[in-house]
Amino acid sequence: MKEPQKFHEDFEREHLKDSVYLLEEQERIMQEILEDEHRLPAKVTVIYEKKPQPHDELKDNALPF
């Protein structure tokens, strides 16, 4: 008959390792939130503005008379 395998694992160490990973993830998320809160609004600069052409009025008027 086979002997059952020994269950050898350090749960306390695994718990501490998981808590460190969770703290790092929490810090990363808090850093992202702080960056979003202090973000400046975007500056929009118009570099080209379309000017209406005289023939555009004819296109808008579908009736020829």
Backbone torsions as a table, in degrees:
resi	resn	phi	psi	omega
1	MET	NA	137.2	-178.6
2	LYS	-77.6	143.7	174.7
3	GLU	-78.7	143.0	176.4
4	PRO	-65.7	147.0	-180.0
5	GLN	-67.7	142.0	178.7
6	LYS	-77.9	135.1	-179.8
7	PHE	-92.6	97.4	-174.9
8	HIS	-115.7	101.7	178.6
9	GLU	-151.3	143.8	-178.6
10	ASP	-97.2	96.2	-176.3
11	PHE	-67.9	-33.3	-179.4
12	GLU	-66.4	-42.1	178.7
13	ARG	-65.3	-41.8	178.0
14	GLU	-62.7	-39.7	178.2
15	HIS	-62.5	-44.9	179.8
16	LEU	-65.7	-39.9	179.1
17	LYS	-64.6	-43.8	177.8
18	ASP	-63.0	-39.5	-179.2
19	SER	-67.1	-34.0	176.8
20	VAL	-66.5	-43.7	177.7
21	TYR	-60.8	-42.6	179.8
22	LEU	-65.7	-38.9	177.5
23	LEU	-65.4	-40.4	177.6
24	GLU	-63.0	-42.2	178.7
25	GLU	-65.4	-40.0	177.9
26	GLN	-63.2	-42.1	178.3
27	GLU	-64.1	-40.0	178.7
28	ARG	-63.4	-43.0	179.7
29	ILE	-66.1	-41.9	178.9
30	MET	-63.9	-37.9	177.7
31	GLN	-62.8	-42.4	178.1
32	GLU	-63.2	-40.9	179.8
33	ILE	-63.9	-44.5	179.6
34	LEU	-63.8	-39.0	177.7
35	GLU	-64.0	-40.4	179.4
36	ASP	-66.5	-37.6	-178.4
37	GLU	-68.6	-31.1	-176.5
38	HIS	-101.5	15.7	179.8
39	ARG	-74.7	137.0	178.4
40	LEU	-83.7	151.8	178.8
41	PRO	-67.8	153.8	-179.0
42	ALA	-73.2	148.3	174.8
43	LYS	-101.9	125.0	-178.8
44	VAL	-107.9	124.8	179.1
45	THR	-119.0	122.8	178.0
46	VAL	-85.4	120.5	-178.4
47	ILE	-103.3	-12.5	179.2
48	TYR	-147.4	127.7	178.4
49	GLU	-123.8	125.0	-178.1
50	LYS	-75.7	127.3	178.4
51	LYS	-99.0	138.8	-178.6
52	PRO	-66.5	139.0	178.9
53	GLN	-95.9	152.9	-179.1
54	PRO	-62.0	-32.1	-178.2
55	HIS	-77.6	-11.2	177.7
56	ASP	-65.3	-29.8	179.9
57	GLU	-65.7	-34.7	178.9
58	LEU	-67.0	-34.9	178.9
59	LYS	-67.3	-33.3	-179.2
60	ASP	-73.9	-28.9	-177.8
61	ASN	-93.1	104.1	-175.7
62	ALA	-75.9	-27.2	-178.6
63	LEU	-85.7	132.9	-176.5
64	PRO	-76.7	-11.1	-178.3
65	PHE	-113.9	NA	NA
